[in-house]
Each structure stands twice: as C-alpha cells, then as structure tokens.
Amino acid sequence: MNFEDINFPLYRKYKNSKSYFKIINPLLFEEIQVIGTKRVVHLTEAKLYPEQLFIADLIRDYKNMADEITESEYLDALKTIF
C-alpha cells in the first residue's frame, strides 16, 4: 500500500460517534472510544496485517464506516477526557 501522497495526520470518526481516530501514519493511530459517558484513549501500533488493513481502510476506504473530521473536532473529543 502506497501512502506517499497523503499528509498525515488524518482524522475520522465512526458514523455512530462511538470512536474517533487520529491516524498518525500508516502503522500508527490513536483512538478515542466512547463507552457510555466515559471516553478512553488507545494508541495502536499496527504490527499485525489485519491491523494494517484496518488503518488502510480508515485512510482510503472509510466512507461506509466512518466520516472525515477536522483536527478541531478530534481535539474537542479529547478535551472531555483531560
């Protein structure tokens, strides 16, 4: 997978607004999970092929599962944690 033409980071959120993603590079992303009224942040390094495919889908083929968001929207979701 060639991602040389992409300027990282990219931001996405699931259509149900239960997860927000900051895609740092093709092998690393940060996720804010919304669980009830709580929010949890995870940093995931894609070491396994399925994880790499998941990130590739969030980068290129995300429109069925997620929406593109701005950095500001992501940071607003992050502010509710800290």
Backbone as CSV, one residue per row, in Angstrom:
resi,resn,N_x,N_y,N_z,CA_x,CA_y,CA_z,C_x,C_y,C_z
1,MET,0.834,-1.174,0.000,0.000,0.000,0.000,0.882,1.242,0.000
2,ASN,0.599,2.137,-0.897,1.400,3.331,-1.068,0.637,4.540,-0.524
3,PHE,1.172,5.161,0.511,0.522,6.314,1.123,1.394,7.563,1.043
4,GLU,2.300,7.592,0.062,3.238,8.710,-0.055,2.545,10.032,-0.365
5,ASP,1.385,9.997,-0.988,0.697,11.218,-1.389,-0.225,11.779,-0.304
6,ILE,-0.191,11.206,0.895,-1.101,11.603,1.965,-0.348,12.397,3.020
7,ASN,-0.958,13.488,3.448,-0.400,14.301,4.526,-1.032,13.879,5.849
8,PHE,-0.245,13.267,6.691,-0.719,12.827,7.996,-0.524,13.940,9.008
9,PRO,-1.303,13.978,10.076,-2.322,13.025,10.488,-3.663,13.256,9.773
10,LEU,-4.468,12.189,9.770,-5.835,12.219,9.261,-6.774,11.972,10.438
11,TYR,-7.994,12.447,10.321,-8.956,12.306,11.419,-10.250,11.704,10.896
12,ARG,-10.768,10.739,11.638,-12.021,10.055,11.280,-12.824,9.798,12.549
13,LYS,-14.122,9.574,12.373,-14.948,9.074,13.469,-15.968,8.107,12.896
14,TYR,-16.295,7.085,13.686,-17.337,6.159,13.259,-18.635,6.933,13.081
15,LYS,-19.477,6.472,12.184,-20.743,7.130,11.902,-21.637,7.206,13.141
16,ASN,-21.470,6.259,14.076,-22.256,6.278,15.307,-21.598,7.116,16.406
17,SER,-20.477,7.762,16.095,-19.727,8.636,17.012,-19.231,7.916,18.264
18,LYS,-19.009,6.617,18.172,-18.510,5.848,19.312,-16.992,5.739,19.333
19,SER,-16.318,6.088,18.254,-14.857,6.089,18.205,-14.387,7.214,17.297
20,TYR,-13.342,7.884,17.750,-12.681,8.939,16.987,-11.247,8.481,16.744
21,PHE,-10.721,8.755,15.562,-9.394,8.268,15.199,-8.500,9.413,14.734
22,LYS,-7.256,9.373,15.190,-6.196,10.223,14.663,-5.198,9.262,14.040
23,ILE,-5.124,9.251,12.718,-4.222,8.348,12.011,-2.904,9.101,11.841
24,ILE,-1.908,8.669,12.577,-0.630,9.358,12.636,0.245,9.004,11.432
25,ASN,0.230,7.738,11.062,0.911,7.245,9.864,0.292,5.899,9.513
26,PRO,0.688,5.254,8.424,0.029,4.003,8.017,0.167,2.851,9.017
27,LEU,0.981,3.012,10.041,1.156,1.935,11.023,0.834,2.365,12.450
28,LEU,0.284,3.556,12.646,0.049,4.056,13.997,-1.195,4.937,14.032
29,PHE,-2.089,4.653,14.990,-3.249,5.517,15.174,-3.612,5.615,16.644
30,GLU,-4.260,6.723,16.963,-4.792,6.958,18.299,-6.305,6.900,18.184
31,GLU,-6.945,6.272,19.155,-8.397,6.130,19.124,-8.991,6.597,20.436
32,ILE,-10.034,7.395,20.336,-10.839,7.755,21.496,-12.107,6.920,21.411
33,GLN,-12.315,6.038,22.385,-13.520,5.210,22.424,-14.518,5.840,23.383
34,VAL,-15.758,5.941,22.949,-16.833,6.458,23.786,-17.598,5.248,24.330
35,ILE,-17.536,5.094,25.660,-18.203,3.970,26.323,-19.155,4.561,27.349
36,GLY,-20.431,4.649,26.976,-21.391,5.316,27.848,-21.022,6.780,27.982
37,THR,-20.782,7.221,29.213,-20.360,8.606,29.441,-18.846,8.723,29.565
38,LYS,-18.136,7.601,29.506,-16.677,7.600,29.605,-16.032,7.647,28.234
39,ARG,-14.818,8.161,28.204,-14.008,8.132,26.994,-12.630,7.604,27.354
40,VAL,-12.124,6.721,26.516,-10.837,6.073,26.745,-9.968,6.260,25.509
41,VAL,-8.686,6.553,25.720,-7.762,6.762,24.605,-6.813,5.573,24.504
42,HIS,-6.645,5.074,23.285,-5.715,3.977,23.000,-4.785,4.408,21.876
43,LEU,-3.528,4.038,21.988,-2.569,4.215,20.904,-2.256,2.824,20.373
44,THR,-2.442,2.613,19.087,-2.249,1.297,18.484,-1.190,1.356,17.405
45,GLU,-0.181,0.505,17.552,0.824,0.322,16.519,0.451,-0.944,15.760
46,ALA,0.261,-0.827,14.469,-0.198,-1.949,13.644,0.967,-2.872,13.315
47,LYS,1.124,-3.899,14.116,2.179,-4.881,13.881,1.658,-6.062,13.065
48,LEU,0.376,-6.346,13.218,-0.234,-7.475,12.514,-0.937,-6.986,11.244
49,TYR,-0.993,-7.852,10.262,-1.575,-7.494,8.974,-3.033,-7.018,9.081
50,PRO,-3.895,-7.671,9.885,-5.274,-7.161,9.997,-5.342,-5.729,10.538
51,GLU,-4.449,-5.390,11.462,-4.404,-4.021,11.973,-3.974,-3.056,10.868
52,GLN,-3.026,-3.469,10.044,-2.570,-2.639,8.933,-3.691,-2.419,7.919
53,LEU,-4.475,-3.470,7.673,-5.616,-3.341,6.765,-6.669,-2.393,7.330
54,PHE,-6.882,-2.455,8.645,-7.846,-1.574,9.291,-7.439,-0.119,9.088
55,ILE,-6.165,0.186,9.308,-5.687,1.557,9.112,-5.812,1.955,7.642
56,ALA,-5.473,1.057,6.740,-5.603,1.345,5.310,-7.054,1.665,4.956
57,ASP,-8.000,0.931,5.543,-9.417,1.215,5.313,-9.799,2.588,5.862
58,LEU,-9.286,2.944,7.036,-9.577,4.263,7.594,-8.985,5.382,6.729
59,ILE,-7.905,5.082,6.045,-7.262,6.088,5.198,-7.985,6.226,3.856
60,ARG,-8.208,5.135,3.161,-8.679,5.177,1.774,-10.143,4.795,1.570
61,ASP,-10.636,3.833,2.331,-11.962,3.266,2.050,-12.860,3.373,3.282
62,TYR,-12.934,4.553,3.846,-13.601,4.746,5.120,-15.071,5.149,5.016
63,LYS,-15.539,5.552,3.867,-16.841,6.212,3.750,-18.031,5.367,4.168
64,ASN,-17.924,4.052,4.143,-19.029,3.203,4.597,-19.086,3.080,6.111
65,MET,-17.940,3.264,6.784,-17.912,3.043,8.230,-17.636,4.295,9.040
66,ALA,-17.062,5.322,8.403,-16.633,6.490,9.171,-16.786,7.767,8.350
67,ASP,-16.683,8.876,9.070,-16.723,10.194,8.441,-15.386,10.882,8.665
68,GLU,-15.017,11.713,7.727,-13.817,12.532,7.888,-14.162,13.673,8.833
69,ILE,-13.281,13.961,9.786,-13.488,15.066,10.713,-12.239,15.949,10.713
70,THR,-12.362,17.099,11.350,-11.241,18.014,11.438,-10.425,17.734,12.698
71,GLU,-9.239,18.284,12.720,-8.405,18.168,13.916,-9.120,18.789,15.116
72,SER,-9.806,19.882,14.887,-10.545,20.564,15.951,-11.615,19.662,16.568
73,GLU,-12.358,18.947,15.735,-13.373,18.012,16.240,-12.730,16.914,17.077
74,TYR,-11.593,16.406,16.608,-10.886,15.371,17.355,-10.419,15.920,18.703
75,LEU,-9.846,17.105,18.696,-9.356,17.700,19.940,-10.491,18.008,20.911
76,ASP,-11.660,18.379,20.388,-12.818,18.592,21.259,-13.212,17.298,21.964
77,ALA,-13.176,16.193,21.231,-13.472,14.890,21.849,-12.421,14.532,22.876
78,LEU,-11.191,14.877,22.617,-10.081,14.597,23.537,-10.164,15.443,24.795
79,LYS,-10.635,16.677,24.674,-10.741,17.587,25.822,-11.672,17.061,26.904
80,THR,-12.654,16.282,26.514,-13.609,15.767,27.500,-12.991,14.708,28.401
81,ILE,-11.771,14.264,28.050,-11.085,13.253,28.854,-10.208,13.919,29.901
82,PHE,-9.473,14.933,29.483,-8.466,15.540,30.363,-8.940,16.846,30.954
